[in-house]
Amino acid sequence: MPRSMHWVSNLLFPAKSAREQREQIIGIFDSLRKQIPLLYGVALINLIGLHVATHGSELRWFSPITVLSILLIWRMLYWIALQKPSEDFTRIRRELVKMVVFTAILCAGFSVWSQSLITVYPEETMTILLYSVLAALGAAYGLSSFPRAALIPLLLLGLPVAVRLSWLGRASDRGIAVSLILVLLLFIWQLHVHNTALLGLVRGQLAITRERNRAVKAELEAIKRAEEDVLSGLANRGKLVREIEENLVRGPATGGGSVLAICDLDGFKSANDAFGHAAGDEILREYARRLSKAFSDNALVARLGGDEFSIFWKDGLPRLKLERAASQICELANQPIDWDGKELLVGASCGVTEAGPFTWSNQEFFRQADAALYKAKASSRGRWYLYDQPQFQADQRRAKIEKSILSGEALHEIDIHFQPIFDLEKGIPVFAEALARWNSTELGVVLPDEFIRISEKLGVIDQLNEHLLEKALASAEEWPESLSLSFNLSALQLSRPLATERLYKLVLGSTLPPQRVQFEVTETAILSDLDHAEQELAKLSELGFTIALDDFGSGYASVAYLRQLPFDTIKLDGTLIDNVFDSERSRQILLGLVDLCHAAGARCVAEHIETYEQLSLAQAMGCDYGQGFFLGKPTSSDRMLKMLNSIPGSTPAWLRYSGSKTIF
């Protein structure tokens, strides 16, 4: 803005800020668009009236009065017809300044003309005064929405004429002049008050606008916070859920529905623990940037929390593009991430699902993607898996198993079978391992791996195992004293507070003494909390129970347990005896493990004995006990007792058999 224009603007539109001045000018212009024609109309009427009063009806076409009248008519029509609402602030300000300048020239000219007429026509002084004051007041009223401009006709036209009248000699004229001056001054004061009120109104409106804008900004920020993940800048889980609720498309079984991919970072926890949270945050931010760059053009990329991310294609993807996108999600994590001079390496696993006939809810849509991610991580790191019909059927089966377990129906259907463990030297059974068997009326055969794993996840493995132990103890009460019960403990069950006390209480409720009960634990149960496992196993041993380590040789750190934990029996993993005749190295390893068990002061059990040759080898290597289909298949307690009673006790039973025939 030129300096002169800046000075004029500050004079005409006093304000504390450019924003306030802008609002003031826009408000004045909107009000004056209808009032300014009145200004020119009043000036025209009084101009013509004054001319007629002093010159009669004489009016020449090219006289100054005629030219000025035409100019006033033009300005009046200009404001009526051509001045429209506008957002062009520069043009509005320019029009107002032009109007002020024209008003000042008009009023100054009118004032000089009135003064000259008083000199020429002293007898018409009161008439001249009347028209001049009316013109000044009318013009001021027409400009009342612009108080500073409204002062111009009063100061340049009204007051000078009134002051001139006060100089005249007659007392009556001076009285009228003083009254007019007071009225004009009062009008000027009212304009000042109006100007102050106008400024206050503008400032109040600005304050309201600022407060409204602040509230809107705060609301927008709140919405942004509610929908945006702070760390990564991606959408958060809430935003993703709302997007799915509003835009999910379910396609036919052949595809075409919305696609959801859920991925998490492999190795993130290790990097976070090794280098700290700052490194972990940089990993998350960088992976978020890569996902956003790759997919945000046609999908919603979100961070679900932790190291878990999601990509949602509401319009779906053709199968080839879906597979390519899933592979890319995993590949984006494989690129090293630079942080503090180091290269951080992670990977990503991804589960993908496509909304179809079996996606009956948004929750199911999420669950399917999660299930696919779980499947991908179970198979191998850095892989992706697409949720499919077989997986859906497996999930449905799992859901029914969960329902049956939680309702208690499974407890009535699960039965206990027993498989004998023989003393290989004496040829007699010394233990019978309790094995849970579930033949569901709805699901058919449910394997122990299925319902035990599900029970652990549901947190009801304690109730299930304790129920099975009670049933096993009840059956074992009918056994001869030479036969003891062997029962498997869950990893979660062993880790519970007061686990030993609960088990001991259950055994005391039967007629079986602790010395006739053996508890089998796996390496998994010990690894969950070694110190706690050591304490619980020591308590069980002190109470008289026999402790057995199951599946020895299948893990990675089992040897260390032999020095630290009180095992009475060690059951060699069944895979150790498989194909033992085809490999000298396998035989030497098996022999070494048998010697290791004996060195630890424990008896050794060879599992999975399925042939006479395997039995003979186990006996030759010094195994104390044997268990397997060749010696006895799992069966009910009554059938097991019946067959055990049919075996002569004088000679080891299997010496009378050869080949692969089962003893019973």
C-alpha positions as CSV (number, residue, x, y, z in Angstrom):
1,M,0.0,0.0,0.0
2,P,1.4,3.5,-0.9
3,R,2.3,5.6,2.2
4,S,-0.3,8.2,1.4
5,M,-3.1,5.6,1.1
6,H,-1.9,4.1,4.4
7,W,-2.1,7.5,6.1
8,V,-5.6,8.1,4.7
9,S,-6.8,4.6,5.8
10,N,-5.6,5.1,9.3
11,L,-7.3,8.5,9.5
12,L,-10.6,7.4,8.1
13,F,-10.6,3.9,9.6
14,P,-8.8,3.9,13.0
15,A,-8.1,0.4,14.2
16,K,-5.7,-1.6,16.5
17,S,-4.9,-4.1,13.8
18,A,-5.1,-4.7,10.1
19,R,-7.7,-7.4,10.6
20,E,-9.9,-4.9,12.6
21,Q,-9.5,-2.2,9.9
22,R,-10.4,-4.7,7.2
23,E,-13.5,-5.8,9.1
24,Q,-14.4,-2.1,9.7
25,I,-14.1,-1.2,6.1
26,I,-16.1,-4.2,4.8
27,G,-18.9,-3.4,7.4
28,I,-19.0,0.3,6.4
29,F,-19.2,-0.5,2.7
30,D,-22.0,-3.0,3.2
31,S,-24.0,-0.4,5.1
32,L,-23.3,2.6,2.8
33,R,-24.3,0.8,-0.4
34,K,-27.9,1.7,0.5
35,Q,-27.3,5.0,2.3
36,I,-24.9,6.9,0.0
37,P,-27.5,7.4,-2.7
38,L,-29.4,9.3,0.0
39,L,-26.3,11.6,0.5
40,Y,-26.3,12.5,-3.2
41,G,-30.1,12.9,-3.3
42,V,-30.1,15.3,-0.4
43,A,-27.3,17.3,-1.9
44,L,-29.1,17.5,-5.2
45,I,-32.4,18.6,-3.7
46,N,-30.9,21.3,-1.6
47,L,-28.6,22.4,-4.4
48,I,-31.6,22.9,-6.7
49,G,-33.7,24.4,-4.0
50,L,-31.1,26.9,-3.0
51,H,-30.6,27.9,-6.7
52,V,-34.3,28.4,-7.2
53,A,-34.6,30.4,-4.0
54,T,-31.9,32.8,-5.0
55,H,-32.1,32.8,-8.8
56,G,-35.7,32.0,-9.4
57,S,-36.5,29.4,-12.1
58,E,-33.5,30.3,-14.2
59,L,-31.4,27.2,-15.0
60,R,-29.1,27.1,-17.9
61,W,-27.8,23.9,-19.4
62,F,-24.2,24.7,-19.2
63,S,-24.2,26.5,-15.8
64,P,-22.1,25.2,-12.9
65,I,-25.3,24.2,-11.1
66,T,-26.4,22.1,-14.0
67,V,-23.1,20.3,-14.4
68,L,-22.9,19.7,-10.6
69,S,-26.5,18.3,-10.6
70,I,-25.7,15.9,-13.4
71,L,-22.6,14.8,-11.5
72,L,-24.6,14.2,-8.4
73,I,-27.2,12.2,-10.3
74,W,-24.5,10.1,-11.9
75,R,-22.9,9.3,-8.5
76,M,-26.3,8.4,-7.1
77,L,-27.1,6.1,-9.9
78,Y,-23.6,4.6,-9.8
79,W,-24.0,3.6,-6.1
80,I,-27.5,2.3,-6.7
81,A,-26.8,0.2,-9.8
82,L,-23.1,-0.6,-9.9
83,Q,-21.9,-1.0,-6.4
84,K,-22.5,-4.7,-5.5
85,P,-21.3,-6.8,-2.5
86,S,-17.7,-7.6,-3.0
87,E,-14.9,-9.5,-1.4
88,D,-12.3,-7.4,-3.1
89,F,-11.0,-5.4,-0.1
90,T,-8.7,-3.2,-2.1
91,R,-11.5,-2.0,-4.4
92,I,-13.8,-1.5,-1.4
93,R,-11.3,0.7,0.3
94,R,-10.6,2.7,-2.9
95,E,-14.3,3.3,-3.5
96,L,-14.8,4.6,0.1
97,V,-11.8,6.9,-0.1
98,K,-13.1,8.3,-3.5
99,M,-16.5,8.8,-1.9
100,V,-14.9,10.8,1.0
101,V,-12.9,12.9,-1.3
102,F,-15.9,13.7,-3.5
103,T,-18.0,14.5,-0.4
104,A,-15.3,16.9,0.9
105,I,-15.1,18.7,-2.5
106,L,-18.9,18.8,-2.8
107,C,-19.3,20.2,0.8
108,A,-16.5,22.7,0.4
109,G,-18.0,24.0,-2.8
110,F,-21.5,24.1,-1.4
111,S,-20.2,26.0,1.6
112,V,-18.3,28.6,-0.5
113,W,-21.4,29.0,-2.8
114,S,-23.7,29.5,0.2
115,Q,-21.4,32.1,1.7
116,S,-21.3,34.0,-1.6
117,L,-25.1,33.9,-1.9
118,I,-25.4,35.4,1.6
119,T,-23.2,38.3,0.4
120,V,-25.1,38.8,-2.8
121,Y,-28.6,38.1,-1.4
122,P,-28.5,39.2,2.3
123,E,-32.3,39.4,2.4
124,E,-32.4,35.6,1.6
125,T,-29.9,34.7,4.4
126,M,-32.4,32.6,6.4
127,T,-33.4,30.7,3.3
128,I,-29.8,30.1,2.3
129,L,-29.0,29.0,5.9
130,L,-32.0,26.6,5.9
131,Y,-30.9,24.8,2.7
132,S,-27.2,24.7,3.7
133,V,-28.0,23.2,7.1
134,L,-30.5,20.8,5.7
135,A,-27.9,19.7,3.1
136,A,-25.3,19.3,5.8
137,L,-27.5,17.3,8.1
138,G,-28.9,15.2,5.3
139,A,-25.5,14.4,4.0
140,A,-24.3,13.5,7.5
141,Y,-27.3,11.2,8.0
142,G,-26.6,9.5,4.7
143,L,-23.0,8.9,5.9
144,S,-24.0,7.9,9.5
145,S,-22.7,4.4,9.0
146,F,-19.3,6.0,8.3
147,P,-19.0,8.4,11.3
148,R,-15.7,10.0,10.3
149,A,-16.9,10.8,6.8
150,A,-20.2,12.1,8.3
151,L,-18.3,14.8,10.0
152,I,-17.3,16.3,6.7
153,P,-20.6,18.0,5.7
154,L,-21.1,19.3,9.3
155,L,-17.6,20.7,9.5
156,L,-17.2,22.1,6.0
157,L,-20.8,23.2,5.3
158,G,-23.1,23.4,8.3
159,L,-20.8,25.0,10.9
160,P,-19.3,27.7,8.6
161,V,-22.7,28.9,7.5
162,A,-24.0,28.9,11.1
163,V,-20.9,30.9,12.2
164,R,-21.4,33.4,9.4
165,L,-24.9,33.9,10.6
166,S,-23.7,34.7,14.1
167,W,-21.7,37.6,12.7
168,L,-24.7,39.4,11.5
169,G,-25.9,42.4,13.5
170,R,-29.5,41.3,14.4
171,A,-29.9,39.6,17.8
172,S,-32.4,37.2,16.4
173,D,-30.0,36.0,13.8
174,R,-27.3,35.5,16.3
175,G,-29.7,33.4,18.5
176,I,-30.6,31.2,15.6
177,A,-26.9,30.8,14.7
178,V,-26.0,29.8,18.3
179,S,-28.8,27.3,18.3
180,L,-27.7,25.8,15.0
181,I,-24.1,25.6,16.2
182,L,-25.2,23.8,19.3
183,V,-27.3,21.4,17.3
184,L,-24.5,20.7,14.9
185,L,-22.1,20.2,17.8
186,L,-24.5,17.8,19.4
187,F,-24.8,16.0,16.1
188,I,-21.0,15.8,15.9
189,W,-20.9,14.4,19.4
190,Q,-23.5,11.8,18.5
191,L,-21.4,10.8,15.5
192,H,-18.4,10.4,17.8
193,V,-20.5,8.2,20.1
194,H,-21.7,6.2,17.1
195,N,-18.2,5.9,15.8
196,T,-17.0,4.6,19.2
197,A,-19.9,2.1,19.3
198,L,-19.1,1.0,15.8
199,L,-15.5,0.4,16.7
200,G,-16.7,-1.5,19.8
201,L,-19.1,-3.6,17.7
202,V,-16.4,-4.4,15.2
203,R,-14.0,-5.4,17.9
204,G,-16.7,-7.4,19.6
205,Q,-17.5,-9.2,16.4
206,L,-13.8,-9.9,15.9
207,A,-13.5,-11.2,19.4
208,I,-16.5,-13.5,18.8
209,T,-15.0,-14.5,15.5
210,R,-11.6,-15.2,17.2
211,E,-13.3,-17.2,19.9
212,R,-15.3,-19.1,17.3
213,N,-12.2,-19.8,15.3
214,R,-10.4,-20.9,18.4
215,A,-13.2,-23.2,19.2
216,V,-13.4,-24.6,15.7
217,K,-9.6,-25.0,15.6
218,A,-9.7,-26.7,19.0
219,E,-12.5,-29.0,17.7
220,L,-10.6,-29.7,14.5
221,E,-7.4,-30.5,16.5
222,A,-9.5,-32.7,18.8
223,I,-10.9,-34.5,15.8
224,K,-7.4,-34.8,14.4
225,R,-6.1,-36.2,17.6
226,A,-9.0,-38.6,17.8
227,E,-8.3,-39.8,14.3
228,E,-4.5,-39.5,14.0
229,D,-1.8,-41.6,15.6
230,V,0.6,-39.1,17.3
231,L,3.8,-40.9,16.7
232,S,3.4,-41.9,13.1
233,G,1.0,-39.3,11.7
234,L,-1.1,-42.1,10.2
235,A,-4.8,-42.7,11.0
236,N,-5.4,-44.5,14.3
237,R,-7.5,-47.5,15.1
238,G,-10.6,-45.3,15.7
239,K,-10.4,-43.7,12.3
240,L,-9.9,-47.1,10.7
241,V,-12.9,-48.6,12.5
242,R,-15.1,-45.6,11.4
243,E,-13.8,-45.9,7.8
244,I,-14.7,-49.6,7.7
245,E,-18.1,-49.0,9.3
246,E,-18.9,-46.4,6.6
247,N,-17.3,-48.0,3.5
248,L,-17.1,-51.8,3.9
249,V,-18.1,-53.6,0.7
250,R,-18.9,-57.3,0.9
251,G,-18.2,-59.1,-2.4
252,P,-19.1,-62.6,-3.6
253,A,-17.1,-65.7,-2.8
254,T,-15.1,-65.1,-5.9
255,G,-13.7,-61.8,-4.6
256,G,-14.3,-58.1,-5.1
257,G,-15.0,-57.0,-1.6
258,S,-13.0,-54.6,0.5
259,V,-9.5,-55.7,1.5
260,L,-7.9,-55.3,5.0
261,A,-4.3,-56.1,5.7
262,I,-2.8,-56.2,9.2
263,C,0.9,-56.5,9.7
264,D,3.3,-56.3,12.5
265,L,7.1,-56.0,12.7
266,D,9.2,-59.0,13.3
267,G,12.2,-58.3,15.6
268,F,10.9,-55.0,16.7
269,K,11.0,-55.8,20.4
270,S,14.6,-57.0,20.1
271,A,15.6,-53.7,18.4
272,N,13.6,-51.7,20.9
273,D,15.2,-53.5,23.9
274,A,18.7,-53.3,22.4
275,F,18.8,-49.7,21.3
276,G,16.0,-48.0,23.4
277,H,12.7,-46.4,22.7
278,A,14.1,-43.7,20.5
279,A,15.3,-46.3,18.1
280,G,12.0,-48.1,18.3
281,D,10.0,-44.9,17.6
282,E,12.2,-44.2,14.5
283,I,11.5,-47.7,13.2
284,L,7.8,-47.1,13.6
285,R,7.9,-43.7,12.0
286,E,10.0,-44.9,9.0
287,Y,7.9,-47.9,8.4
288,A,4.8,-45.7,8.6
289,R,6.3,-43.3,6.0
290,R,7.0,-46.2,3.7
291,L,3.5,-47.7,4.0
292,S,2.0,-44.2,3.4
293,K,4.1,-43.5,0.4
294,A,3.3,-46.9,-1.1
295,F,-0.5,-47.2,-0.4
296,S,-2.1,-43.9,0.8
297,D,-3.2,-42.9,-2.7
298,N,-5.9,-45.5,-2.9
299,A,-6.1,-46.9,0.7
300,L,-6.3,-45.8,4.3
301,V,-3.0,-46.6,6.1
302,A,-3.4,-46.8,9.9
303,R,-1.3,-47.7,13.0
304,L,-3.3,-49.9,15.3
305,G,-0.9,-49.6,18.2
306,G,2.5,-50.9,19.2
307,D,4.2,-52.3,16.1
308,E,0.9,-53.2,14.4
309,F,-0.2,-51.4,11.2
310,S,-3.2,-51.8,8.9
311,I,-4.1,-50.9,5.3
312,F,-7.7,-50.8,4.2
313,W,-8.8,-50.8,0.5
314,K,-12.5,-49.9,0.6
315,D,-12.9,-50.7,-3.1
316,G,-11.0,-53.9,-2.9
317,L,-8.2,-55.2,-5.1
318,P,-7.9,-57.7,-8.0
319,R,-6.2,-60.8,-6.8
320,L,-2.9,-60.2,-8.6
321,K,-2.7,-56.7,-7.1
322,L,-3.7,-58.0,-3.7
323,E,-0.8,-60.5,-3.7
324,R,1.6,-57.9,-4.9
325,A,0.5,-55.4,-2.2
326,A,0.8,-58.1,0.5
327,S,4.3,-58.9,-0.6
328,Q,5.3,-55.3,-0.8
329,I,4.1,-54.7,2.8
330,C,6.5,-57.4,4.0
331,E,9.3,-56.2,1.7
332,L,9.1,-52.5,2.9
333,A,10.2,-53.6,6.3
334,N,13.2,-55.5,5.0
335,Q,15.1,-52.3,4.0
336,P,17.5,-51.2,6.8
337,I,16.5,-48.1,8.8
338,D,19.3,-45.6,9.5
339,W,19.3,-44.3,13.1
340,D,22.1,-42.6,15.0
341,G,24.8,-44.1,12.7
342,K,23.4,-47.6,12.9
343,E,21.4,-49.8,10.6
344,L,18.3,-51.2,12.3
345,L,16.9,-54.4,10.8
346,V,13.4,-55.7,11.2
347,G,10.9,-57.6,9.1
348,A,7.2,-57.8,8.8
349,S,4.5,-60.5,8.7
350,C,1.1,-59.7,7.2
351,G,-2.4,-61.1,7.3
352,V,-4.9,-60.2,4.6
353,T,-8.6,-60.8,4.3
354,E,-11.2,-59.9,1.7
355,A,-14.8,-59.1,2.8
356,G,-17.1,-61.7,1.4
357,P,-20.2,-63.7,2.3
358,F,-18.7,-64.9,5.6
359,T,-17.8,-61.4,6.7
360,W,-21.0,-60.8,8.6
361,S,-19.7,-57.9,10.7
362,N,-16.9,-55.4,11.0
363,Q,-15.6,-57.2,14.0
364,E,-15.4,-60.4,12.0
365,F,-13.6,-58.6,9.2
366,F,-10.9,-57.5,11.7
367,R,-10.9,-61.0,13.3
368,Q,-10.2,-62.6,9.9
369,A,-7.3,-60.3,9.2
370,D,-5.9,-61.0,12.7
371,A,-6.3,-64.8,12.1
372,A,-4.5,-64.5,8.8
373,L,-1.6,-62.6,10.5
374,Y,-1.4,-65.3,13.2
375,K,-1.2,-67.9,10.5
376,A,1.5,-66.0,8.7
377,K,3.6,-65.6,11.8
378,A,3.2,-69.3,12.7
379,S,4.5,-70.4,9.3
380,S,7.5,-68.2,9.1
381,R,8.6,-64.6,9.6
382,G,8.4,-62.2,6.8
383,R,5.5,-64.0,5.2
384,W,1.9,-63.1,4.4
385,Y,-1.2,-65.2,4.4
386,L,-4.6,-64.6,2.8
387,Y,-7.6,-65.7,4.8
388,D,-9.4,-68.4,2.9
389,Q,-12.3,-70.8,3.2
390,P,-10.3,-73.6,4.9
391,Q,-9.1,-71.1,7.5
392,F,-12.7,-69.9,8.0
393,Q,-13.9,-73.5,8.6
394,A,-11.0,-74.0,11.0
395,D,-12.0,-70.8,12.9
396,Q,-15.6,-71.9,13.0
397,R,-14.5,-75.2,14.5
398,R,-12.3,-73.4,17.0
399,A,-15.2,-71.2,18.0
400,K,-17.4,-74.2,18.6
401,I,-14.7,-75.8,20.7
402,E,-14.4,-72.6,22.7
403,K,-18.1,-72.5,23.2
404,S,-18.2,-76.1,24.4
405,I,-15.4,-75.6,26.8
406,L,-16.8,-72.4,28.3
407,S,-20.3,-73.8,28.7
408,G,-18.9,-76.9,30.5
409,E,-20.3,-79.3,27.9
410,A,-16.7,-80.4,27.0
411,L,-16.1,-81.6,30.6
412,H,-18.9,-84.1,30.2
413,E,-17.7,-85.4,26.8
414,I,-13.9,-85.6,27.5
415,D,-12.9,-89.0,28.7
416,I,-9.7,-90.4,30.1
417,H,-7.7,-93.2,28.4
418,F,-4.6,-94.8,29.9
419,Q,-1.5,-96.1,28.3
420,P,0.8,-98.3,30.4
421,I,4.5,-97.7,30.9
422,F,6.4,-100.9,31.4
423,D,9.5,-101.8,33.4
424,L,11.7,-103.2,30.6
425,E,13.7,-105.4,32.9
426,K,10.7,-107.0,34.8
427,G,8.2,-106.8,32.0
428,I,5.5,-105.4,34.2
429,P,3.5,-102.1,34.0
430,V,4.6,-99.5,36.6
431,F,2.7,-96.5,35.5
432,A,-0.3,-95.7,33.3
433,E,-0.3,-92.3,31.7
434,A,-3.7,-90.5,31.7
435,L,-4.5,-89.2,28.2
436,A,-7.5,-87.0,27.5
437,R,-9.8,-88.1,24.6
438,W,-12.7,-86.0,23.3
439,N,-15.2,-87.5,20.9
440,S,-17.7,-84.6,20.5
441,T,-21.3,-85.3,19.3
442,E,-21.1,-82.1,17.2
443,L,-17.4,-81.9,16.2
444,G,-16.3,-85.5,16.1
445,V,-12.9,-86.3,17.4
446,V,-11.1,-83.3,18.9
447,L,-7.4,-83.8,19.4
448,P,-5.8,-82.9,22.7
449,D,-3.5,-80.4,21.0
450,E,-6.7,-78.5,19.9
451,F,-8.7,-78.3,23.1
452,I,-5.7,-78.0,25.5
453,R,-4.2,-75.1,23.6
454,I,-7.6,-73.4,23.4
455,S,-8.3,-74.0,27.1
456,E,-4.9,-72.4,27.9
457,K,-5.8,-69.4,25.8
458,L,-9.2,-69.1,27.4
459,G,-7.6,-69.3,30.8
460,V,-9.7,-72.3,31.9
461,I,-6.9,-74.9,31.7
462,D,-6.8,-75.2,35.5
463,Q,-10.5,-76.2,35.7
464,L,-10.1,-78.7,32.8
465,N,-7.0,-80.3,34.1
466,E,-8.2,-80.5,37.6
467,H,-11.4,-82.1,36.4
468,L,-9.4,-84.6,34.4
469,L,-7.1,-85.4,37.3
470,E,-10.1,-86.1,39.5
471,K,-11.4,-88.6,36.9
472,A,-8.0,-90.2,36.5
473,L,-7.6,-90.5,40.3
474,A,-11.1,-92.1,40.6
475,S,-10.1,-94.7,38.0
476,A,-6.7,-95.3,39.5
477,E,-8.3,-96.2,42.9
478,E,-9.3,-99.5,41.4
479,W,-5.7,-100.4,40.2
480,P,-3.3,-102.7,42.0
481,E,-0.8,-101.0,44.3
482,S,2.0,-101.9,41.9
483,L,0.5,-99.6,39.2
484,S,0.8,-95.8,39.6
485,L,-0.8,-92.9,37.8
486,S,1.1,-90.6,35.5
487,F,-0.6,-87.3,34.8
488,N,0.5,-84.4,32.5
489,L,0.6,-80.8,33.9
490,S,-0.1,-77.8,31.7
491,A,2.6,-75.1,31.5
492,L,0.0,-72.5,32.6
493,Q,-1.2,-74.7,35.4
494,L,2.2,-75.1,36.9
495,S,2.8,-71.4,36.8
496,R,-0.3,-70.5,38.8
497,P,0.0,-69.4,42.4
498,L,-0.6,-72.2,44.9
499,A,-0.4,-74.8,42.1
500,T,1.1,-77.4,44.3
501,E,-1.4,-76.9,47.1
502,R,-4.3,-77.3,44.7
503,L,-2.9,-80.5,43.2
504,Y,-2.1,-82.0,46.6
505,K,-5.7,-81.2,47.8
506,L,-7.1,-83.1,44.8
507,V,-4.9,-86.2,45.5
508,L,-5.8,-86.1,49.2
509,G,-9.5,-86.3,48.1
510,S,-8.8,-89.8,46.7
511,T,-7.5,-93.0,48.2
512,L,-4.3,-92.8,46.1
513,P,-1.2,-91.7,48.1
514,P,1.1,-89.1,46.5
515,Q,3.8,-91.9,46.1
516,R,1.5,-93.5,43.5
517,V,1.1,-90.3,41.4
518,Q,3.7,-89.1,38.9
519,F,3.3,-85.6,37.4
520,E,4.8,-85.1,33.9
521,V,6.0,-81.6,32.8
522,T,7.3,-80.4,29.5
523,E,10.2,-78.1,28.7
524,T,7.6,-75.5,27.7
525,A,6.2,-75.6,31.3
526,I,9.6,-75.0,32.7
527,L,10.6,-72.3,30.3
528,S,7.6,-70.1,31.2
529,D,9.2,-69.4,34.6
530,L,12.2,-71.5,35.6
531,D,12.5,-70.2,39.1
532,H,8.8,-70.7,39.9
533,A,8.8,-74.1,38.2
534,E,11.8,-75.1,40.3
535,Q,10.0,-74.1,43.5
536,E,6.7,-75.9,42.6
537,L,8.5,-79.1,41.5
538,A,10.5,-79.2,44.7
539,K,7.3,-78.9,46.7
540,L,5.7,-81.7,44.8
541,S,8.7,-83.9,45.3
542,E,8.8,-83.2,49.0
543,L,5.1,-84.2,49.3
544,G,6.0,-87.6,47.8
545,F,5.0,-87.2,44.2
546,T,7.2,-88.5,41.4
547,I,8.3,-85.9,38.9
548,A,8.9,-86.7,35.2
549,L,10.4,-84.6,32.4
550,D,8.4,-85.3,29.3
551,D,9.7,-85.0,25.7
552,F,13.4,-84.7,26.7
553,G,15.6,-84.0,23.7
554,S,13.0,-82.1,21.7
555,G,14.0,-78.6,23.0
556,Y,17.1,-76.5,23.0
557,A,18.1,-76.2,26.6
558,S,16.8,-79.4,28.3
559,V,20.2,-80.6,29.5
560,A,20.6,-77.7,31.9
561,Y,17.4,-78.7,33.7
562,L,18.9,-82.1,34.8
563,R,21.3,-80.3,37.2
564,Q,18.8,-77.9,38.6
565,L,15.4,-79.6,38.8
566,P,14.4,-82.7,40.9
567,F,13.4,-85.2,38.2
568,D,12.8,-88.8,39.1
569,T,12.0,-89.9,35.5
570,I,13.0,-88.6,32.1
571,K,10.9,-89.5,29.1
572,L,12.9,-89.4,25.9
573,D,11.1,-87.7,23.0
574,G,9.6,-90.2,20.6
575,T,11.4,-88.8,17.6
576,L,14.8,-90.0,19.0
577,I,13.8,-93.6,18.5
578,D,12.4,-93.1,15.0
579,N,14.7,-94.4,12.2
580,V,17.2,-95.3,14.8
581,F,18.1,-98.4,12.8
582,D,19.0,-96.4,9.7
583,S,21.6,-94.2,11.4
584,E,24.5,-95.1,13.6
585,R,24.7,-91.5,14.7
586,S,21.1,-91.6,15.9
587,R,21.9,-94.7,18.0
588,Q,24.9,-93.1,19.5
589,I,22.9,-90.0,20.4
590,L,20.2,-92.1,22.0
591,L,22.7,-94.1,24.0
592,G,24.4,-90.9,25.2
593,L,21.1,-89.5,26.4
594,V,20.2,-92.7,28.3
595,D,23.6,-92.5,30.0
596,L,23.0,-88.8,30.7
597,C,19.6,-89.6,32.4
598,H,21.2,-92.2,34.6
599,A,24.1,-89.8,35.5
600,A,21.4,-87.3,36.7
601,G,20.0,-90.0,38.9
602,A,16.8,-90.4,37.0
603,R,15.1,-93.4,35.4
604,C,14.8,-93.3,31.6
605,V,11.6,-93.9,29.5
606,A,11.7,-94.7,25.8
607,E,8.6,-93.5,24.1
608,H,7.0,-94.4,20.8
609,I,8.0,-98.0,20.9
610,E,6.1,-99.4,17.9
611,T,8.0,-102.5,16.9
612,Y,9.7,-105.4,18.6
613,E,13.1,-104.2,17.2
614,Q,12.7,-100.8,18.9
615,L,11.8,-102.5,22.1
616,S,14.8,-104.7,22.0
617,L,17.1,-101.7,21.2
618,A,15.7,-99.7,24.1
619,Q,16.3,-102.5,26.4
620,A,19.8,-103.1,25.1
621,M,20.7,-99.4,25.6
622,G,19.7,-99.6,29.2
623,C,16.3,-97.7,29.2
624,D,14.5,-98.4,32.4
625,Y,10.9,-98.0,31.1
626,G,9.2,-98.3,27.8
627,Q,5.9,-96.9,26.4
628,G,4.3,-97.2,22.9
629,F,1.7,-98.8,20.8
630,F,3.7,-102.1,20.7
631,L,3.4,-102.4,24.5
632,G,-0.1,-101.0,24.8
633,K,-2.4,-98.5,23.1
634,P,-4.4,-95.9,25.1
635,T,-7.7,-97.4,26.2
636,S,-10.2,-97.2,29.1
637,S,-9.1,-98.1,32.6
638,D,-11.3,-101.3,32.7
639,R,-9.9,-102.6,29.4
640,M,-6.4,-101.8,30.4
641,L,-6.8,-103.7,33.7
642,K,-8.4,-106.6,32.0
643,M,-5.5,-106.9,29.5
644,L,-2.8,-106.4,32.1
645,N,-4.3,-109.1,34.2
646,S,-4.1,-111.5,31.2
647,I,-0.3,-111.1,31.1
648,P,1.6,-113.9,33.0
649,G,3.8,-112.4,35.6
650,S,6.6,-115.0,35.5
651,T,8.1,-114.1,32.2
652,P,8.3,-110.7,30.5
653,A,5.3,-110.6,28.2
654,W,7.0,-109.4,25.1
655,L,9.5,-112.3,25.1
656,R,6.6,-114.5,23.8
657,Y,6.0,-112.2,20.8
658,S,7.9,-111.2,17.7
659,G,7.3,-109.0,14.8
660,S,5.1,-105.9,15.3
661,K,2.2,-107.5,17.1
662,T,1.0,-105.5,20.1
663,I,1.1,-107.2,23.5
664,F,-2.5,-106.3,24.2
